[in-house]
Amino acid sequence: MDTALKKTLKAKAHHLSPVILLGTKGLTPAVISETNIALNAHELIKISIKGMEKKDRIIVANTLCNDLEAELIQTLGNTAVIYRKNKDK
């Protein structure tokens, strides 16, 4: 992904609210499934990751992206922005 597209996606994500809330239980199969559904519907989503240290939040976000073949656009505080192009649209 080139930097111009990443910059555009960051700007679009600015006004979004988190659609996935990830808590202290971490990355569960249910969270992965719901994130997959959200990515199919919206392509660009925010995820709120609470109850973890910064390095753990980044690991969880990267793991989620790898599992779902998505792209991590940005992490900012407790929020991660991920993108996956919907091939059907």
N, C-alpha and C positions, 0 to 999 in steps of 0.2 A: 504494500500500500504506500502510495507516495504521500509526501508531506502536505501537499495542497488538499488532497481528499481528507486527510486526517484533521486538518485545520477546519475544513468545512463541517465535518461531523462533530467536532468539539463545539462549534458555534450552534449547531442544531440541537445538541444535547443540553446546552445551557438551560433551556427553559423546560426540560423534561423533569418529571417527578420519578423517583425510583419505583419500579414495578415489581422488583424482587427484593425482599427483605431477608437477609441472611443473618442468623443470630448465633448464639453460643454453641449450638449443635454442629455448626460448620456446614460443610458441603455434603449434603445427603442426596441419595438418588431422587428424592422428591423435588429438591431444589433444582437439580440438573434438568429434570423433566419439565418443570414449570418455566425454567429459563429458556429451554428449547422452544416451548410453545410461545413464549413472549417474543423471541427472536423471529419466529415464523410470522407472527402477526405484525411486528413493528420494525424489524431489522436493526434499529438503534435503540438501546435501552440503558437505563441506569439501574445499578444494583447497590443497595445499601448494605454494607458489611459492618456489623457492630460486634463488640465484645472480643476483639482481637487486636494484637499489636500490628503496627504498620507493615512489618515484613511478612507477617502471616496473612494480612489482607491482600498483599500483592501476590503471594503464593496461591491463595485461593482463587483470585481473579484469573491468574494465568492458567491454573489447572482447569477452571471452568471453560475458559476459551479453548484450551487444547481439546477437552472432551467434546465440545460442541462445534469445533472447527470455526470458531469466531475470532475476531480481532479485538484485542484490548486497545481501546483508543486512549483512555486516560484514567488515572486514579487520582482522586483529590479528596483528602480526608478519609471519611468513611464511605465514600462513593466511588464506584467503578463504572465506566462507560464502555460498553462492548457493542460490536457491530458484526452482523453477518448478512451478506447479500442474500435476499430471497430469490432463488432461481426461478420461481413461478411467477414473479411480478415482472 
